[in-house]
Amino acid sequence: MRAALENALREAVRTGRLPPAARLPSSRALSEDLQIARNTVAEAYAQLVGEGWLVAKQGSGTHVAGQVPATRQVASPAAAEVTRFRYDLRAGSPDLSSFPRSEWLSAARRALVGAPAEAFGYTDPRGRPELRAALAGYLARARGVRAAPERIVICSGFTQSFGLLCQVLRARGATSLTTEAYGLSSNHDTVTAAGMGVQTLRVDERGALVEELTYTDAALLTPAHQFPLGQALAAARRTQVIQWAVATAGLVIEDDYDGEFRYDRQPVGALQSLAPEHVVYAGTASKTLAPGLRLGWLVLPAHLIDDVAAAKAAADRHTSVLDQLTLAELISCGGYDRHVRRRRLAYRRRRDRFVAELHRHAPQLRVLGIAAGLHALLQLPQGHTENEVVARAARRGLAIEGLNAYRHTDQPHQPALVIGYASPPDHAFTGALARLVAVLDDPPRPG
Ligand SMILES: Cc1ncc(COP(=O)(O)O)c(C=O)c1O
């Protein structure tokens, strides 16, 4: 009760609902209003006085401090963006408001009650056995991955998974890693930070041109759904890249970031199943549940497990046990599959609305990469540039990104936007779509 009151008061001061110097009710009055013990109110006030949110003067009661505590003055970048952008259609996030709070909470409760005491100590750097066992079953049935629990390492999202892999590869003598010419630029930073050079592979409508892989130690691919262009790697190229890996002892790293979300047919199974000793499968809960969880997993060839587990132990010993046990429980009770099924249906409806709306208002625009995932590519008509459309959207309070933000090649492309149609909460989706249509309706500005 006291903590809830403190939080509510901090929030009221932080947002300005209680302005500086405002007088607070006496502890007696507030305790009567809220039907709580007077001591609880007095203790909450004292705590907030100690933290600098409130001031108490003998004889004149308790007031909001004139000077805000230092931590309140520093707006986080995210907070700054919230005020700047009313709507956000950038790719990279699922609808955060769809996080299955009550299922997660019940799973957490069950996991906590059932956890042995040893679970709360330092654990295997690969992760809790409960989660590795649950994931082995899930990945086999949902993604066709050939996964045994002892081959799995739980990480803090794909970001950490890929960072650890790069470190291990470099320590084993690798000097170069190839990525797709379009992708996350943070991946390039990770490769160079590990001391390797980055090469890039061109991408066409059948995915990465893997036949152009020459000398390189490893290739990072998004085979199920190229990020951000949106196509699946063609069947012939899947075989080709495996042949390359086998022939050259190269390693394929399969970033399966949104493989569960395919709408028009069965999901494309994981490449890993074709050659588990040559492909590292990397999955994440960032799209299925939420990126804030920081939960991801690697399914590794036998020869990499010990080194990756050692790198994970050196990085942070292991990922949080409570989150691992909760996810294990959510998968085992069927809640994770149910959530993914529900989200797939919801995102598919969103995608259909997005495509229909654009078709109605801007039939000349091509929308690509819509068979799967949480984003689409929107090619811009002649005369528009990505920067100009992105800036125009920003002036209308809409955050979007151009394809250039993901380009790692000198080759130009037809200007396009990467639209994360899954990101807004349901209540904001219609508004976000309307803003996008309005931005696209504006005539291009010269220059
Ligand atoms: C291509 C790609 N891979 C992986 C991820 C997930 O990264 P993480 O698991 O670190 O959140 C994302 C998230 O946006 C992504 O776009």
The ligand as an SDF file (V2000), in Angstrom:
LIG
                    3D

 16 16  0  0  0  0  0  0  0  0999 V2000
   16.4990   -8.8360  -37.9530 C   0  0  0  0  0  0  0  0  0  0  0  0
   16.3280   -8.9090  -36.4800 C   0  0  0  0  0  0  0  0  0  0  0  0
   16.9020   -9.8920  -35.7970 N   0  0  0  0  0  0  0  0  0  0  0  0
   16.7470  -10.0200  -34.4660 C   0  0  0  0  0  0  0  0  0  0  0  0
   15.9930   -9.1340  -33.7550 C   0  0  0  0  0  0  0  0  0  0  0  0
   15.7730   -9.3440  -32.2800 C   0  0  0  0  0  0  0  0  0  0  0  0
   16.7900   -8.8940  -31.5090 O   0  0  0  0  0  0  0  0  0  0  0  0
   16.6970   -9.1420  -29.9150 P   0  0  0  0  0  0  0  0  0  0  0  0
   16.3430  -10.5820  -29.7260 O   0  0  0  0  0  0  0  0  0  0  0  0
   18.0530   -8.8050  -29.4130 O   0  0  0  0  0  0  0  0  0  0  0  0
   15.6450   -8.2390  -29.3840 O   0  0  0  0  0  0  0  0  0  0  0  0
   15.3930   -8.0730  -34.4010 C   0  0  0  0  0  0  0  0  0  0  0  0
   14.6240   -7.0920  -33.6300 C   0  0  0  0  0  0  0  0  0  0  0  0
   14.2130   -6.0690  -34.0940 O   0  0  0  0  0  0  0  0  0  0  0  0
   15.5450   -7.9710  -35.8080 C   0  0  0  0  0  0  0  0  0  0  0  0
   14.9480   -6.9850  -36.4930 O   0  0  0  0  0  0  0  0  0  0  0  0
  1  2  1  0
  2  3  1  0
  2 15  2  0
  3  4  2  0
  4  5  1  0
  5  6  1  0
  5 12  2  0
  6  7  1  0
  7  8  1  0
  8  9  2  0
  8 10  1  0
  8 11  1  0
 12 13  1  0
 12 15  1  0
 13 14  2  0
 15 16  1  0
M  END
$$$$
